[in-house]
Amino acid sequence: MRALLAAIECQKGEIDRNLDTHLTLLRQAAATGCDLVLFPEMSLTGSADPWPGRGLLISLDHPAVAAMSDATDGLGTAACFGIAERTPAGTPHITQVIAADGQLLGIQRKRHLGEGEEEFMAATGATIVAWAGTRFGVAICAEARHDDPFDDAAAGGAGLVLFPSAPGLYGRRTSTATWRSGFAWWQGCGLGDAIRHARRRGLWIALAGQAGSTVDEDFPGLAALVRPDGTVAARLPDWRPGTLTVQIG
C-alpha cells in the first residue's frame, strides 16, 4: 500500500476551508498513485467542543462528509478523515471515517478519551477495513496509551494501524523554542507509543497529526511510518504542516 500521511492545519469550525484542503490532498494523492490518504483526528471539523454553542459537531450525513465520500469515487484512493460527530440521538463522539469508491467503508469512534475530552462519549468495538490488499484498524490519539485498540486490530487480521491525532499543546507556542518543546513531548509519547505497539504486535503504524495554530490551541504535527520491528521507516522532521508519502509493506 502506498499512502499519503497528512499532518495539516485543521481550523476549528471552518469546515469548508478544511474540506478544500482535504479534497486538494486527495486529488494529489491519487495523481501520484497513492492507495490511501490519512488525515488527522477531527481533521474536517477541527477539534471541537461538544457543548452546544461552543463548538461544531456534525453528523455522518453532513454534506462535507458526503463530499469527501463522493470525491473518492473512481479515484482508487481511500480517505481516512476525522470529525467531531453528533449522532442523531445527540451523542457526541470523536470519529474517524474511512471512504473509498464513493462510499463509506467504515467508521471508528474513539474508545479511550484523552484529558479535556470528558464531555464526549467513549465508544466500544473495533472496525477493520480491507482496502488495496491491506487490512487495517484505527487507533485515535490518546488510545495509543492503551493496548486494546492495537490488540483488537491484530486479532482482526490487520497488519496496519492508522494513528490519527490532534494532541493540543498546553500554552500557546510563541517561539521556535516553545514549538520545539511541544514537538519533543509528542515525539516521546505519540511516536514512542506507536513504536511500542509496533514491536509488541508486529504491526505497521502510520501517524498523521494536526499541525500548527488554531484560534485557541496549537498542535505539534508529525507524520511518520513505523515498521513492525519498531524502527521508523519515514517521518516529517518537525512540527510544521506537511505531507509524507510512504510505502507500507
VOZALUM-287705 format. One line per 4 residues: number of its first residue (from 0); their letters; for each residue x, y, z of C-alpha. Coordinates in steps of 0.02 Angstrom, whole numbers. Each point is the difference from the previous one (the first is absolute). Layout:
NUM> a> X Y Z ~ ...
REM end
This chain:
0> mral> 0 0 0 ~ 60 174 -46 ~ -67 134 117 ~ 4 187 24
4> laai> 10 51 184 ~ -64 177 23 ~ 57 100 153 ~ -105 154 -36
8> ecqk> -77 152 79 ~ -185 -29 40 ~ -88 160 49 ~ -139 -19 128
12> geid> -174 9 -76 ~ 65 52 -172 ~ -69 -151 -89 ~ -2 73 -176
16> rnld> 182 54 15 ~ 52 -167 72 ~ -98 -92 -133 ~ 91 94 -139
20> thlt> 166 -54 75 ~ -59 -180 13 ~ -61 -6 -180 ~ 161 77 -66
24> llrq> 108 -127 92 ~ -114 -143 -53 ~ 20 47 -182 ~ 188 20 19
28> aaat> 12 -170 82 ~ -99 -83 -139 ~ 108 84 -132 ~ 157 -74 79
32> gcdl> -70 -176 15 ~ -43 -2 184 ~ -126 -127 61 ~ -43 96 159
36> vlfp> 6 172 79 ~ 6 9 191 ~ -62 164 73 ~ 12 48 186
40> emsl> -127 -22 138 ~ -148 120 -21 ~ 81 62 -160 ~ -159 54 -90
44> tgsa> -83 91 145 ~ 153 53 95 ~ 12 -46 184 ~ -173 44 62
48> dpwp> -76 20 172 ~ -155 -110 19 ~ -102 128 97 ~ -136 81 -107
52> grgl> 52 175 -53 ~ 183 -30 43 ~ 52 -106 -147 ~ -60 -78 -160
56> lisl> -43 -183 -4 ~ -70 -80 -157 ~ -91 -159 -44 ~ 57 -135 -119
60> dhpa> -128 63 -128 ~ 73 176 0 ~ 33 68 -176 ~ 188 13 33
64> vaam> 9 -186 44 ~ -99 -39 -157 ~ 117 110 -102 ~ 151 -95 63
68> sdat> -81 -167 -36 ~ -57 54 -173 ~ 174 65 -41 ~ 73 -175 19
72> dglg> -112 -71 -136 ~ 106 -65 -143 ~ 165 59 77 ~ 65 -164 66
76> taac> 53 98 155 ~ -83 -17 170 ~ -11 139 129 ~ 6 -19 189
80> fgia> -55 166 76 ~ -62 60 168 ~ -154 89 63 ~ -72 56 165
84> ertp> -163 -94 -17 ~ -173 21 73 ~ -111 -151 -31 ~ -186 17 -40
88> agtp> -32 -42 183 ~ 110 148 51 ~ 149 -100 62 ~ 169 83 -29
92> hitq> 142 -108 -65 ~ 174 24 -69 ~ -9 -98 -162 ~ 113 -53 -142
96> viaa> -87 -33 -166 ~ 69 -112 -138 ~ -67 31 -176 ~ 44 -78 -169
100> dgql> -85 -34 -166 ~ -128 134 38 ~ -64 -78 160 ~ 37 -17 185
104> lgiq> 99 -158 34 ~ -4 20 188 ~ 13 111 152 ~ 100 -13 160
108> rkrh> -60 97 151 ~ 126 39 135 ~ -4 -127 141 ~ 121 80 123
112> lgeg> -18 187 24 ~ 140 119 43 ~ 11 140 126 ~ -125 137 -41
116> eeef> -111 -118 -101 ~ -109 -55 145 ~ -158 74 -77 ~ 14 -118 -149
120> maat> -66 -177 12 ~ 124 -143 -7 ~ -46 -135 -125 ~ 28 -188 -5
124> gati> 50 -121 -137 ~ 134 -7 -133 ~ -24 30 -186 ~ 113 -92 -122
128> vawa> 2 60 -180 ~ 70 -91 -152 ~ 67 110 -139 ~ 135 -17 -134
132> gtrf> 46 -173 62 ~ 27 60 179 ~ -104 -24 156 ~ 13 144 124
136> gvai> -72 66 161 ~ -1 175 75 ~ 62 62 169 ~ -39 183 38
140> caea> 125 109 95 ~ -16 -36 188 ~ -47 -180 -41 ~ 186 -32 -27
144> rhdd> 19 -1 190 ~ -104 -160 1 ~ 38 -171 -72 ~ -173 -59 -52
148> pfdd> -23 105 -160 ~ 159 -77 -69 ~ -37 -173 70 ~ -174 4 -79
152> aaag> 71 53 -168 ~ 127 -142 3 ~ -134 -125 55 ~ -107 56 -147
156> gagl> 138 -42 -123 ~ 63 177 -26 ~ 182 26 -44 ~ -13 189 11
160> vlfp> -72 124 125 ~ -38 178 -51 ~ 39 121 141 ~ -79 172 -26
164> sapg> 22 127 138 ~ -34 177 60 ~ 95 20 164 ~ -29 179 53
168> lygr> 151 81 81 ~ -13 88 168 ~ 37 184 -23 ~ 22 93 -165
172> rtst> 157 -26 -101 ~ 83 170 -18 ~ 177 -45 -55 ~ 101 -135 -84
176> atwr> 53 -61 170 ~ -179 -23 62 ~ -51 -88 -161 ~ 152 -113 17
180> sgfa> -46 -46 178 ~ -179 -43 -48 ~ 61 -105 -144 ~ 126 -90 111
184> wwqg> -141 -45 120 ~ -105 -77 -140 ~ 148 -92 -72 ~ 30 -78 169
188> cglg> -178 -57 36 ~ -89 -10 -169 ~ 139 -68 -108 ~ 68 -93 151
192> dair> -166 -90 25 ~ -9 -42 -185 ~ 173 -79 8 ~ -49 -100 155
196> harr> -159 -69 -78 ~ 85 -37 -166 ~ 129 -108 88 ~ -126 -77 118
200> rglw> -123 -56 -135 ~ 106 -2 -159 ~ -103 138 -82 ~ 35 137 -123
204> iala> -60 163 78 ~ -32 159 -100 ~ -13 167 92 ~ -76 166 -55
208> gqag> -31 141 125 ~ -76 172 -3 ~ 134 133 -22 ~ 12 186 28
212> stvd> -106 131 88 ~ -188 17 15 ~ -101 137 80 ~ 34 -60 177
216> edfp> 115 -151 -7 ~ 161 -60 -81 ~ 44 -174 -65 ~ 170 -84 -21
220> glaa> -28 -85 -168 ~ 105 -152 -47 ~ -29 -127 -138 ~ 98 -162 9
224> lvrp> 0 -183 -46 ~ 60 -132 123 ~ 50 -173 -57 ~ -56 -159 91
228> dgtv> 170 -13 83 ~ -22 174 76 ~ 122 91 -112 ~ -57 162 -82
232> aarl> -9 -21 -188 ~ -35 184 -38 ~ -55 157 90 ~ -20 187 -14
236> pdwr> 142 94 86 ~ -96 119 113 ~ -165 78 54 ~ -37 95 -161
240> pgtl> -146 -54 -112 ~ 50 -118 -137 ~ -36 -163 -90 ~ 97 -162 -9
244> tvqi> -18 -133 -134 ~ 45 -175 59 ~ -1 -179 -59 ~ -78 -119 126
248> g> 46 -184 -10
REM end
